[in-house]
Amino acid sequence: VNVEKPEHNHFIKEYQLYTRSVIISDVINGSEKRWKNLHKVWELVRNEEAFKHYIQKEIAEYLQGLSS
């Protein structure tokens, strides 16, 4: 989502964004239940393999939390 567009600007405050980021969000019946900001994406962006591994690991862990 491009947060520079006025209709998406609210995400900056909702997710406490100070730069572009990757957010994982759990929405049930139209209501967001939880979310996580993947802060390390910028540390890993130049290392494609590490970046992919980080994203996959974080999503897997996040999804495991849904079944707990």
PDB file of N, H, CA, C and O in Angstrom:
ATOM      1  N   VAL A   1       0.853  -1.174   0.000  1.00  0.00           N
ATOM      2  CA  VAL A   1       0.000   0.000   0.000  1.00  0.00           C
ATOM      3  C   VAL A   1       0.895   1.231   0.000  1.00  0.00           C
ATOM      4  O   VAL A   1       1.835   1.325   0.788  1.00  0.00           O
ATOM      5  N   ASN A   2       0.606   2.144  -0.861  1.00  0.00           N
ATOM      6  H   ASN A   2      -0.158   2.068  -1.501  1.00  0.00           H
ATOM      7  CA  ASN A   2       1.356   3.392  -0.932  1.00  0.00           C
ATOM      8  C   ASN A   2       0.769   4.370   0.090  1.00  0.00           C
ATOM      9  O   ASN A   2      -0.310   4.924  -0.124  1.00  0.00           O
ATOM     10  N   VAL A   3       1.482   4.578   1.197  1.00  0.00           N
ATOM     11  H   VAL A   3       2.358   4.127   1.371  1.00  0.00           H
ATOM     12  CA  VAL A   3       0.973   5.450   2.260  1.00  0.00           C
ATOM     13  C   VAL A   3       1.064   6.927   1.908  1.00  0.00           C
ATOM     14  O   VAL A   3       0.599   7.777   2.668  1.00  0.00           O
ATOM     15  N   GLU A   4       1.657   7.236   0.767  1.00  0.00           N
ATOM     16  H   GLU A   4       2.034   6.546   0.150  1.00  0.00           H
ATOM     17  CA  GLU A   4       1.694   8.627   0.325  1.00  0.00           C
ATOM     18  C   GLU A   4       0.368   9.048  -0.315  1.00  0.00           C
ATOM     19  O   GLU A   4       0.119  10.241  -0.493  1.00  0.00           O
ATOM     20  N   LYS A   5      -0.471   8.089  -0.657  1.00  0.00           N
ATOM     21  H   LYS A   5      -0.269   7.121  -0.512  1.00  0.00           H
ATOM     22  CA  LYS A   5      -1.805   8.403  -1.169  1.00  0.00           C
ATOM     23  C   LYS A   5      -2.686   8.787   0.016  1.00  0.00           C
ATOM     24  O   LYS A   5      -2.657   8.126   1.054  1.00  0.00           O
ATOM     25  N   PRO A   6      -3.458   9.838  -0.133  1.00  0.00           N
ATOM     26  CA  PRO A   6      -4.290  10.322   0.988  1.00  0.00           C
ATOM     27  C   PRO A   6      -5.189   9.253   1.611  1.00  0.00           C
ATOM     28  O   PRO A   6      -5.378   9.237   2.827  1.00  0.00           O
ATOM     29  N   GLU A   7      -5.734   8.376   0.801  1.00  0.00           N
ATOM     30  H   GLU A   7      -5.580   8.389  -0.187  1.00  0.00           H
ATOM     31  CA  GLU A   7      -6.646   7.355   1.329  1.00  0.00           C
ATOM     32  C   GLU A   7      -5.929   6.271   2.153  1.00  0.00           C
ATOM     33  O   GLU A   7      -6.571   5.504   2.869  1.00  0.00           O
ATOM     34  N   HIS A   8      -4.607   6.218   2.043  1.00  0.00           N
ATOM     35  H   HIS A   8      -4.085   6.841   1.461  1.00  0.00           H
ATOM     36  CA  HIS A   8      -3.836   5.232   2.808  1.00  0.00           C
ATOM     37  C   HIS A   8      -2.983   5.877   3.898  1.00  0.00           C
ATOM     38  O   HIS A   8      -2.262   5.179   4.611  1.00  0.00           O
ATOM     39  N   ASN A   9      -3.055   7.151   4.028  1.00  0.00           N
ATOM     40  H   ASN A   9      -3.641   7.718   3.449  1.00  0.00           H
ATOM     41  CA  ASN A   9      -2.233   7.910   4.962  1.00  0.00           C
ATOM     42  C   ASN A   9      -2.415   7.457   6.415  1.00  0.00           C
ATOM     43  O   ASN A   9      -1.485   7.568   7.215  1.00  0.00           O
ATOM     44  N   HIS A  10      -3.584   6.955   6.758  1.00  0.00           N
ATOM     45  H   HIS A  10      -4.339   6.864   6.109  1.00  0.00           H
ATOM     46  CA  HIS A  10      -3.883   6.540   8.135  1.00  0.00           C
ATOM     47  C   HIS A  10      -2.977   5.406   8.610  1.00  0.00           C
ATOM     48  O   HIS A  10      -2.785   5.236   9.814  1.00  0.00           O
ATOM     49  N   PHE A  11      -2.417   4.630   7.682  1.00  0.00           N
ATOM     50  H   PHE A  11      -2.573   4.768   6.704  1.00  0.00           H
ATOM     51  CA  PHE A  11      -1.534   3.530   8.079  1.00  0.00           C
ATOM     52  C   PHE A  11      -0.278   4.023   8.792  1.00  0.00           C
ATOM     53  O   PHE A  11       0.269   3.309   9.633  1.00  0.00           O
ATOM     54  N   ILE A  12       0.181   5.206   8.479  1.00  0.00           N
ATOM     55  H   ILE A  12      -0.262   5.786   7.796  1.00  0.00           H
ATOM     56  CA  ILE A  12       1.375   5.755   9.114  1.00  0.00           C
ATOM     57  C   ILE A  12       1.177   5.829  10.623  1.00  0.00           C
ATOM     58  O   ILE A  12       2.045   5.416  11.392  1.00  0.00           O
ATOM     59  N   LYS A  13       0.035   6.356  11.038  1.00  0.00           N
ATOM     60  H   LYS A  13      -0.670   6.691  10.413  1.00  0.00           H
ATOM     61  CA  LYS A  13      -0.250   6.477  12.470  1.00  0.00           C
ATOM     62  C   LYS A  13      -0.609   5.123  13.082  1.00  0.00           C
ATOM     63  O   LYS A  13      -0.130   4.789  14.166  1.00  0.00           O
ATOM     64  N   GLU A  14      -1.436   4.349  12.406  1.00  0.00           N
ATOM     65  H   GLU A  14      -1.825   4.620  11.525  1.00  0.00           H
ATOM     66  CA  GLU A  14      -1.895   3.070  12.943  1.00  0.00           C
ATOM     67  C   GLU A  14      -0.748   2.101  13.208  1.00  0.00           C
ATOM     68  O   GLU A  14      -0.754   1.381  14.206  1.00  0.00           O
ATOM     69  N   TYR A  15       0.229   2.085  12.315  1.00  0.00           N
ATOM     70  H   TYR A  15       0.234   2.670  11.504  1.00  0.00           H
ATOM     71  CA  TYR A  15       1.344   1.148  12.449  1.00  0.00           C
ATOM     72  C   TYR A  15       2.636   1.831  12.913  1.00  0.00           C
ATOM     73  O   TYR A  15       3.707   1.225  12.889  1.00  0.00           O
ATOM     74  N   GLN A  16       2.528   3.070  13.327  1.00  0.00           N
ATOM     75  H   GLN A  16       1.657   3.562  13.346  1.00  0.00           H
ATOM     76  CA  GLN A  16       3.674   3.834  13.837  1.00  0.00           C
ATOM     77  C   GLN A  16       4.863   3.782  12.867  1.00  0.00           C
ATOM     78  O   GLN A  16       5.997   3.507  13.260  1.00  0.00           O
ATOM     79  N   LEU A  17       4.570   4.052  11.602  1.00  0.00           N
ATOM     80  H   LEU A  17       3.648   4.275  11.283  1.00  0.00           H
ATOM     81  CA  LEU A  17       5.590   3.974  10.556  1.00  0.00           C
ATOM     82  C   LEU A  17       6.412   5.252  10.503  1.00  0.00           C
ATOM     83  O   LEU A  17       5.876   6.353  10.630  1.00  0.00           O
ATOM     84  N   TYR A  18       7.698   5.099  10.317  1.00  0.00           N
ATOM     85  H   TYR A  18       8.133   4.204  10.214  1.00  0.00           H
ATOM     86  CA  TYR A  18       8.581   6.241  10.099  1.00  0.00           C
ATOM     87  C   TYR A  18       9.310   6.098   8.765  1.00  0.00           C
ATOM     88  O   TYR A  18       9.977   7.026   8.310  1.00  0.00           O
ATOM     89  N   THR A  19       9.176   4.928   8.147  1.00  0.00           N
ATOM     90  H   THR A  19       8.634   4.173   8.517  1.00  0.00           H
ATOM     91  CA  THR A  19       9.724   4.662   6.825  1.00  0.00           C
ATOM     92  C   THR A  19       8.900   3.541   6.203  1.00  0.00           C
ATOM     93  O   THR A  19       8.015   2.984   6.852  1.00  0.00           O
ATOM     94  N   ARG A  20       9.182   3.218   4.972  1.00  0.00           N
ATOM     95  H   ARG A  20       9.901   3.670   4.445  1.00  0.00           H
ATOM     96  CA  ARG A  20       8.487   2.099   4.336  1.00  0.00           C
ATOM     97  C   ARG A  20       8.777   0.833   5.118  1.00  0.00           C
ATOM     98  O   ARG A  20       9.853   0.672   5.695  1.00  0.00           O
ATOM     99  N   SER A  21       7.799  -0.065   5.128  1.00  0.00           N
ATOM    100  H   SER A  21       6.925   0.066   4.660  1.00  0.00           H
ATOM    101  CA  SER A  21       7.949  -1.256   5.943  1.00  0.00           C
ATOM    102  C   SER A  21       7.093  -2.383   5.401  1.00  0.00           C
ATOM    103  O   SER A  21       6.315  -2.200   4.465  1.00  0.00           O
ATOM    104  N   VAL A  22       7.250  -3.556   6.006  1.00  0.00           N
ATOM    105  H   VAL A  22       7.883  -3.704   6.767  1.00  0.00           H
ATOM    106  CA  VAL A  22       6.393  -4.708   5.733  1.00  0.00           C
ATOM    107  C   VAL A  22       5.614  -4.980   7.009  1.00  0.00           C
ATOM    108  O   VAL A  22       6.188  -5.144   8.086  1.00  0.00           O
ATOM    109  N   ILE A  23       4.295  -5.025   6.868  1.00  0.00           N
ATOM    110  H   ILE A  23       3.829  -4.892   5.993  1.00  0.00           H
ATOM    111  CA  ILE A  23       3.404  -5.282   7.992  1.00  0.00           C
ATOM    112  C   ILE A  23       2.666  -6.587   7.737  1.00  0.00           C
ATOM    113  O   ILE A  23       2.166  -6.821   6.637  1.00  0.00           O
ATOM    114  N   ILE A  24       2.600  -7.433   8.756  1.00  0.00           N
ATOM    115  H   ILE A  24       3.007  -7.243   9.650  1.00  0.00           H
ATOM    116  CA  ILE A  24       1.757  -8.627   8.717  1.00  0.00           C
ATOM    117  C   ILE A  24       0.532  -8.282   9.555  1.00  0.00           C
ATOM    118  O   ILE A  24       0.658  -7.779  10.671  1.00  0.00           O
ATOM    119  N   SER A  25      -0.652  -8.554   9.015  1.00  0.00           N
ATOM    120  H   SER A  25      -0.754  -8.963   8.109  1.00  0.00           H
ATOM    121  CA  SER A  25      -1.876  -8.160   9.703  1.00  0.00           C
ATOM    122  C   SER A  25      -2.883  -9.299   9.703  1.00  0.00           C
ATOM    123  O   SER A  25      -3.034 -10.007   8.707  1.00  0.00           O
ATOM    124  N   ASP A  26      -3.559  -9.468  10.807  1.00  0.00           N
ATOM    125  H   ASP A  26      -3.436  -8.893  11.616  1.00  0.00           H
ATOM    126  CA  ASP A  26      -4.588 -10.487  10.981  1.00  0.00           C
ATOM    127  C   ASP A  26      -5.942  -9.787  11.061  1.00  0.00           C
ATOM    128  O   ASP A  26      -6.250  -9.116  12.046  1.00  0.00           O
ATOM    129  N   VAL A  27      -6.744  -9.953  10.010  1.00  0.00           N
ATOM    130  H   VAL A  27      -6.493 -10.498   9.209  1.00  0.00           H
ATOM    131  CA  VAL A  27      -8.061  -9.326   9.952  1.00  0.00           C
ATOM    132  C   VAL A  27      -9.117 -10.422   9.959  1.00  0.00           C
ATOM    133  O   VAL A  27      -9.106 -11.311   9.107  1.00  0.00           O
ATOM    134  N   ILE A  28     -10.023 -10.355  10.918  1.00  0.00           N
ATOM    135  H   ILE A  28     -10.032  -9.633  11.610  1.00  0.00           H
ATOM    136  CA  ILE A  28     -11.108 -11.323  11.029  1.00  0.00           C
ATOM    137  C   ILE A  28     -12.427 -10.570  10.999  1.00  0.00           C
ATOM    138  O   ILE A  28     -12.649  -9.650  11.785  1.00  0.00           O
ATOM    139  N   ASN A  29     -13.295 -10.970  10.086  1.00  0.00           N
ATOM    140  H   ASN A  29     -13.114 -11.718   9.447  1.00  0.00           H
ATOM    141  CA  ASN A  29     -14.606 -10.332   9.920  1.00  0.00           C
ATOM    142  C   ASN A  29     -14.483  -8.821   9.757  1.00  0.00           C
ATOM    143  O   ASN A  29     -15.285  -8.060  10.299  1.00  0.00           O
ATOM    144  N   GLY A  30     -13.470  -8.394   9.001  1.00  0.00           N
ATOM    145  H   GLY A  30     -12.818  -9.012   8.560  1.00  0.00           H
ATOM    146  CA  GLY A  30     -13.297  -6.978   8.714  1.00  0.00           C
ATOM    147  C   GLY A  30     -12.645  -6.168   9.822  1.00  0.00           C
ATOM    148  O   GLY A  30     -12.498  -4.953   9.696  1.00  0.00           O
ATOM    149  N   SER A  31     -12.254  -6.826  10.902  1.00  0.00           N
ATOM    150  H   SER A  31     -12.374  -7.813  11.004  1.00  0.00           H
ATOM    151  CA  SER A  31     -11.645  -6.124  12.032  1.00  0.00           C
ATOM    152  C   SER A  31     -10.232  -6.661  12.270  1.00  0.00           C
ATOM    153  O   SER A  31     -10.020  -7.870  12.372  1.00  0.00           O
ATOM    154  N   GLU A  32      -9.274  -5.736  12.354  1.00  0.00           N
ATOM    155  H   GLU A  32      -9.447  -4.754  12.271  1.00  0.00           H
ATOM    156  CA  GLU A  32      -7.899  -6.141  12.598  1.00  0.00           C
ATOM    157  C   GLU A  32      -7.729  -6.577  14.047  1.00  0.00           C
ATOM    158  O   GLU A  32      -8.055  -5.838  14.977  1.00  0.00           O
ATOM    159  N   LYS A  33      -7.212  -7.795  14.222  1.00  0.00           N
ATOM    160  H   LYS A  33      -6.947  -8.395  13.467  1.00  0.00           H
ATOM    161  CA  LYS A  33      -7.038  -8.353  15.563  1.00  0.00           C
ATOM    162  C   LYS A  33      -5.628  -8.149  16.089  1.00  0.00           C
ATOM    163  O   LYS A  33      -5.432  -7.942  17.286  1.00  0.00           O
ATOM    164  N   ARG A  34      -4.641  -8.206  15.194  1.00  0.00           N
ATOM    165  H   ARG A  34      -4.801  -8.374  14.221  1.00  0.00           H
ATOM    166  CA  ARG A  34      -3.254  -7.990  15.594  1.00  0.00           C
ATOM    167  C   ARG A  34      -2.431  -7.715  14.348  1.00  0.00           C
ATOM    168  O   ARG A  34      -2.867  -7.960  13.224  1.00  0.00           O
ATOM    169  N   TRP A  35      -1.231  -7.199  14.576  1.00  0.00           N
ATOM    170  H   TRP A  35      -0.877  -6.999  15.489  1.00  0.00           H
ATOM    171  CA  TRP A  35      -0.326  -6.905  13.474  1.00  0.00           C
ATOM    172  C   TRP A  35       1.100  -6.908  13.979  1.00  0.00           C
ATOM    173  O   TRP A  35       1.358  -6.812  15.179  1.00  0.00           O
ATOM    174  N   LYS A  36       2.034  -7.022  13.022  1.00  0.00           N
ATOM    175  H   LYS A  36       1.825  -7.099  12.047  1.00  0.00           H
ATOM    176  CA  LYS A  36       3.449  -7.005  13.370  1.00  0.00           C
ATOM    177  C   LYS A  36       4.217  -6.292  12.263  1.00  0.00           C
ATOM    178  O   LYS A  36       4.009  -6.546  11.077  1.00  0.00           O
ATOM    179  N   ASN A  37       5.097  -5.406  12.671  1.00  0.00           N
ATOM    180  H   ASN A  37       5.266  -5.200  13.634  1.00  0.00           H
ATOM    181  CA  ASN A  37       5.967  -4.684  11.744  1.00  0.00           C
ATOM    182  C   ASN A  37       7.277  -5.459  11.638  1.00  0.00           C
ATOM    183  O   ASN A  37       7.930  -5.722  12.647  1.00  0.00           O
ATOM    184  N   LEU A  38       7.657  -5.820  10.420  1.00  0.00           N
ATOM    185  H   LEU A  38       7.126  -5.606   9.600  1.00  0.00           H
ATOM    186  CA  LEU A  38       8.907  -6.552  10.211  1.00  0.00           C
ATOM    187  C   LEU A  38      10.033  -5.542  10.029  1.00  0.00           C
ATOM    188  O   LEU A  38      10.393  -5.186   8.907  1.00  0.00           O
ATOM    189  N   HIS A  39      10.573  -5.094  11.138  1.00  0.00           N
ATOM    190  H   HIS A  39      10.280  -5.383  12.050  1.00  0.00           H
ATOM    191  CA  HIS A  39      11.563  -4.022  11.173  1.00  0.00           C
ATOM    192  C   HIS A  39      12.870  -4.335  10.450  1.00  0.00           C
ATOM    193  O   HIS A  39      13.518  -3.427   9.931  1.00  0.00           O
ATOM    194  N   LYS A  40      13.259  -5.591  10.410  1.00  0.00           N
ATOM    195  H   LYS A  40      12.732  -6.329  10.831  1.00  0.00           H
ATOM    196  CA  LYS A  40      14.574  -5.937   9.871  1.00  0.00           C
ATOM    197  C   LYS A  40      14.640  -5.954   8.337  1.00  0.00           C
ATOM    198  O   LYS A  40      15.705  -6.215   7.776  1.00  0.00           O
ATOM    199  N   VAL A  41      13.529  -5.683   7.653  1.00  0.00           N
ATOM    200  H   VAL A  41      12.664  -5.472   8.108  1.00  0.00           H
ATOM    201  CA  VAL A  41      13.552  -5.770   6.184  1.00  0.00           C
ATOM    202  C   VAL A  41      14.607  -4.865   5.576  1.00  0.00           C
ATOM    203  O   VAL A  41      15.221  -5.231   4.573  1.00  0.00           O
ATOM    204  N   TRP A  42      14.832  -3.708   6.146  1.00  0.00           N
ATOM    205  H   TRP A  42      14.334  -3.410   6.961  1.00  0.00           H
ATOM    206  CA  TRP A  42      15.809  -2.772   5.559  1.00  0.00           C
ATOM    207  C   TRP A  42      17.239  -3.199   5.818  1.00  0.00           C
ATOM    208  O   TRP A  42      18.140  -2.842   5.059  1.00  0.00           O
ATOM    209  N   GLU A  43      17.460  -3.959   6.881  1.00  0.00           N
ATOM    210  H   GLU A  43      16.728  -4.249   7.498  1.00  0.00           H
ATOM    211  CA  GLU A  43      18.802  -4.488   7.135  1.00  0.00           C
ATOM    212  C   GLU A  43      19.157  -5.579   6.123  1.00  0.00           C
ATOM    213  O   GLU A  43      20.329  -5.791   5.811  1.00  0.00           O
ATOM    214  N   LEU A  44      18.135  -6.263   5.619  1.00  0.00           N
ATOM    215  H   LEU A  44      17.183  -6.090   5.873  1.00  0.00           H
ATOM    216  CA  LEU A  44      18.346  -7.439   4.776  1.00  0.00           C
ATOM    217  C   LEU A  44      18.021  -7.221   3.301  1.00  0.00           C
ATOM    218  O   LEU A  44      18.219  -8.125   2.490  1.00  0.00           O
ATOM    219  N   VAL A  45      17.535  -6.059   2.946  1.00  0.00           N
ATOM    220  H   VAL A  45      17.374  -5.324   3.605  1.00  0.00           H
ATOM    221  CA  VAL A  45      17.021  -5.826   1.601  1.00  0.00           C
ATOM    222  C   VAL A  45      18.057  -6.073   0.498  1.00  0.00           C
ATOM    223  O   VAL A  45      17.681  -6.405  -0.626  1.00  0.00           O
ATOM    224  N   ARG A  46      19.315  -5.923   0.786  1.00  0.00           N
ATOM    225  H   ARG A  46      19.621  -5.653   1.699  1.00  0.00           H
ATOM    226  CA  ARG A  46      20.346  -6.122  -0.235  1.00  0.00           C
ATOM    227  C   ARG A  46      20.855  -7.566  -0.283  1.00  0.00           C
ATOM    228  O   ARG A  46      21.709  -7.899  -1.103  1.00  0.00           O
ATOM    229  N   ASN A  47      20.334  -8.408   0.587  1.00  0.00           N
ATOM    230  H   ASN A  47      19.640  -8.138   1.253  1.00  0.00           H
ATOM    231  CA  ASN A  47      20.696  -9.815   0.610  1.00  0.00           C
ATOM    232  C   ASN A  47      19.416 -10.614   0.361  1.00  0.00           C
ATOM    233  O   ASN A  47      18.688 -10.948   1.295  1.00  0.00           O
ATOM    234  N   GLU A  48      19.155 -10.913  -0.904  1.00  0.00           N
ATOM    235  H   GLU A  48      19.747 -10.642  -1.664  1.00  0.00           H
ATOM    236  CA  GLU A  48      17.878 -11.503  -1.296  1.00  0.00           C
ATOM    237  C   GLU A  48      17.555 -12.785  -0.523  1.00  0.00           C
ATOM    238  O   GLU A  48      16.424 -12.966  -0.073  1.00  0.00           O
ATOM    239  N   GLU A  49      18.521 -13.655  -0.371  1.00  0.00           N
ATOM    240  H   GLU A  49      19.440 -13.507  -0.737  1.00  0.00           H
ATOM    241  CA  GLU A  49      18.279 -14.916   0.330  1.00  0.00           C
ATOM    242  C   GLU A  49      17.922 -14.681   1.796  1.00  0.00           C
ATOM    243  O   GLU A  49      16.959 -15.261   2.298  1.00  0.00           O
ATOM    244  N   ALA A  50      18.682 -13.841   2.482  1.00  0.00           N
ATOM    245  H   ALA A  50      19.464 -13.369   2.075  1.00  0.00           H
ATOM    246  CA  ALA A  50      18.403 -13.541   3.891  1.00  0.00           C
ATOM    247  C   ALA A  50      17.057 -12.823   4.033  1.00  0.00           C
ATOM    248  O   ALA A  50      16.307 -13.085   4.974  1.00  0.00           O
ATOM    249  N   PHE A  51      16.757 -11.926   3.106  1.00  0.00           N
ATOM    250  H   PHE A  51      17.366 -11.713   2.342  1.00  0.00           H
ATOM    251  CA  PHE A  51      15.491 -11.200   3.111  1.00  0.00           C
ATOM    252  C   PHE A  51      14.320 -12.177   3.011  1.00  0.00           C
ATOM    253  O   PHE A  51      13.387 -12.116   3.812  1.00  0.00           O
ATOM    254  N   LYS A  52      14.370 -13.079   2.026  1.00  0.00           N
ATOM    255  H   LYS A  52      15.128 -13.129   1.376  1.00  0.00           H
ATOM    256  CA  LYS A  52      13.299 -14.064   1.831  1.00  0.00           C
ATOM    257  C   LYS A  52      13.159 -14.959   3.060  1.00  0.00           C
ATOM    258  O   LYS A  52      12.048 -15.240   3.508  1.00  0.00           O
ATOM    259  N   HIS A  53      14.285 -15.403   3.597  1.00  0.00           N
ATOM    260  H   HIS A  53      15.188 -15.175   3.232  1.00  0.00           H
ATOM    261  CA  HIS A  53      14.254 -16.260   4.773  1.00  0.00           C
ATOM    262  C   HIS A  53      13.596 -15.538   5.958  1.00  0.00           C
ATOM    263  O   HIS A  53      12.770 -16.120   6.661  1.00  0.00           O
ATOM    264  N   TYR A  54      13.960 -14.287   6.171  1.00  0.00           N
ATOM    265  H   TYR A  54      14.631 -13.814   5.600  1.00  0.00           H
ATOM    266  CA  TYR A  54      13.385 -13.493   7.256  1.00  0.00           C
ATOM    267  C   TYR A  54      11.865 -13.354   7.095  1.00  0.00           C
ATOM    268  O   TYR A  54      11.113 -13.573   8.045  1.00  0.00           O
ATOM    269  N   ILE A  55      11.426 -12.994   5.901  1.00  0.00           N
ATOM    270  H   ILE A  55      12.036 -12.816   5.129  1.00  0.00           H
ATOM    271  CA  ILE A  55       9.984 -12.822   5.657  1.00  0.00           C
ATOM    272  C   ILE A  55       9.253 -14.151   5.887  1.00  0.00           C
ATOM    273  O   ILE A  55       8.233 -14.180   6.576  1.00  0.00           O
ATOM    274  N   GLN A  56       9.762 -15.245   5.318  1.00  0.00           N
ATOM    275  H   GLN A  56      10.591 -15.221   4.758  1.00  0.00           H
ATOM    276  CA  GLN A  56       9.124 -16.555   5.472  1.00  0.00           C
ATOM    277  C   GLN A  56       9.076 -16.985   6.931  1.00  0.00           C
ATOM    278  O   GLN A  56       8.054 -17.488   7.398  1.00  0.00           O
ATOM    279  N   LYS A  57      10.172 -16.790   7.651  1.00  0.00           N
ATOM    280  H   LYS A  57      11.003 -16.381   7.272  1.00  0.00           H
ATOM    281  CA  LYS A  57      10.241 -17.170   9.059  1.00  0.00           C
ATOM    282  C   LYS A  57       9.240 -16.367   9.886  1.00  0.00           C
ATOM    283  O   LYS A  57       8.520 -16.922  10.716  1.00  0.00           O
ATOM    284  N   GLU A  58       9.202 -15.073   9.655  1.00  0.00           N
ATOM    285  H   GLU A  58       9.787 -14.622   8.981  1.00  0.00           H
ATOM    286  CA  GLU A  58       8.290 -14.215  10.417  1.00  0.00           C
ATOM    287  C   GLU A  58       6.828 -14.545  10.128  1.00  0.00           C
ATOM    288  O   GLU A  58       6.004 -14.543  11.042  1.00  0.00           O
ATOM    289  N   ILE A  59       6.499 -14.826   8.876  1.00  0.00           N
ATOM    290  H   ILE A  59       7.169 -14.828   8.133  1.00  0.00           H
ATOM    291  CA  ILE A  59       5.117 -15.183   8.528  1.00  0.00           C
ATOM    292  C   ILE A  59       4.749 -16.519   9.157  1.00  0.00           C
ATOM    293  O   ILE A  59       3.657 -16.660   9.708  1.00  0.00           O
ATOM    294  N   ALA A  60       5.641 -17.499   9.083  1.00  0.00           N
ATOM    295  H   ALA A  60       6.528 -17.384   8.635  1.00  0.00           H
ATOM    296  CA  ALA A  60       5.368 -18.818   9.687  1.00  0.00           C
ATOM    297  C   ALA A  60       5.133 -18.687  11.188  1.00  0.00           C
ATOM    298  O   ALA A  60       4.191 -19.272  11.721  1.00  0.00           O
ATOM    299  N   GLU A  61       5.980 -17.927  11.868  1.00  0.00           N
ATOM    300  H   GLU A  61       6.745 -17.452  11.434  1.00  0.00           H
ATOM    301  CA  GLU A  61       5.828 -17.724  13.312  1.00  0.00           C
ATOM    302  C   GLU A  61       4.529 -16.994  13.619  1.00  0.00           C
ATOM    303  O   GLU A  61       3.838 -17.321  14.584  1.00  0.00           O
ATOM    304  N   TYR A  62       4.202 -16.013  12.802  1.00  0.00           N
ATOM    305  H   TYR A  62       4.763 -15.748  12.018  1.00  0.00           H
ATOM    306  CA  TYR A  62       2.967 -15.251  12.991  1.00  0.00           C
ATOM    307  C   TYR A  62       1.756 -16.160  12.839  1.00  0.00           C
ATOM    308  O   TYR A  62       0.823 -16.103  13.640  1.00  0.00           O
ATOM    309  N   LEU A  63       1.774 -16.995  11.810  1.00  0.00           N
ATOM    310  H   LEU A  63       2.531 -17.042  11.159  1.00  0.00           H
ATOM    311  CA  LEU A  63       0.654 -17.901  11.578  1.00  0.00           C
ATOM    312  C   LEU A  63       0.538 -18.957  12.672  1.00  0.00           C
ATOM    313  O   LEU A  63      -0.572 -19.374  13.002  1.00  0.00           O
ATOM    314  N   GLN A  64       1.646 -19.394  13.236  1.00  0.00           N
ATOM    315  H   GLN A  64       2.548 -19.056  12.968  1.00  0.00           H
ATOM    316  CA  GLN A  64       1.605 -20.333  14.355  1.00  0.00           C
ATOM    317  C   GLN A  64       0.889 -19.710  15.541  1.00  0.00           C
ATOM    318  O   GLN A  64       0.193 -20.406  16.280  1.00  0.00           O
ATOM    319  N   GLY A  65       1.050 -18.428  15.727  1.00  0.00           N
ATOM    320  H   GLY A  65       1.616 -17.863  15.126  1.00  0.00           H
ATOM    321  CA  GLY A  65       0.385 -17.720  16.810  1.00  0.00           C
ATOM    322  C   GLY A  65      -1.120 -17.703  16.651  1.00  0.00           C
ATOM    323  O   GLY A  65      -1.849 -17.538  17.629  1.00  0.00           O
ATOM    324  N   LEU A  66      -1.595 -17.875  15.415  1.00  0.00           N
ATOM    325  H   LEU A  66      -1.003 -18.010  14.621  1.00  0.00           H
ATOM    326  CA  LEU A  66      -3.045 -17.919  15.188  1.00  0.00           C
ATOM    327  C   LEU A  66      -3.661 -19.193  15.715  1.00  0.00           C
ATOM    328  O   LEU A  66      -4.814 -19.200  16.144  1.00  0.00           O
ATOM    329  N   SER A  67      -2.895 -20.277  15.685  1.00  0.00           N
ATOM    330  H   SER A  67      -1.958 -20.271  15.336  1.00  0.00           H
ATOM    331  CA  SER A  67      -3.441 -21.566  16.113  1.00  0.00           C
ATOM    332  C   SER A  67      -3.252 -21.813  17.600  1.00  0.00           C
ATOM    333  O   SER A  67      -3.732 -22.815  18.129  1.00  0.00           O
ATOM    334  N   SER A  68      -2.562 -20.912  18.275  1.00  0.00           N
ATOM    335  H   SER A  68      -2.172 -20.097  17.845  1.00  0.00           H
ATOM    336  CA  SER A  68      -2.319 -21.110  19.721  1.00  0.00           C
ATOM    337  C   SER A  68      -3.558 -20.837  20.535  1.00  0.00           C
ATOM    338  O   SER A  68      -3.530 -20.955  21.760  1.00  0.00           O
TER     339      SER A  68
END
